[in-house]
Amino acid sequence: MILVVEDEADVREELVEMLELRRFAVRGAASVADGIDCVRERAFPLTLLTDLRLREGSGLDLIRAIRSDSGLSAKVVRSIMMTGHIDLTEQVQREIAKQDVPLLFKPVDFDVLLPLLAQDAMR
């Protein structure tokens, strides 16, 4: 399963639809809190695809919250960050690198995303 956390409804819906068309099980969430709730509800592992900048937090906040909770972190096999902003500060770039997550730029290139998701499906 893939959890797409994106606060812009049209972007979230498009990503969910595109992944569903490729036969992935997908769920969307609009916020950090919704994302945590979705992970908490899952009984099986998932891949997290989250936007960097969210209205009431960030994808980094979400990843940190999941990783700090052993019950949640056991349910997430991979986290992938996406952003539409190419002007990331060095501090943000260092934090993304520290979290060891792939960073994709929007619009998301499915030729890059799909191989990452295929790796997770094989786990």
Secondary structure, DSSP 8 states (H G I E B T S, - for coil): -EEEE-SSHHHHHHHHHHHHHTT--EEEESSHHHHHHHHHH-SS-EEEEEESEETTEEHHHHHHHHHT-HHHHTTEEEEEEEES-S---HHHHHHHHHHT--EEESS--HHHHHHHHHHHHT-
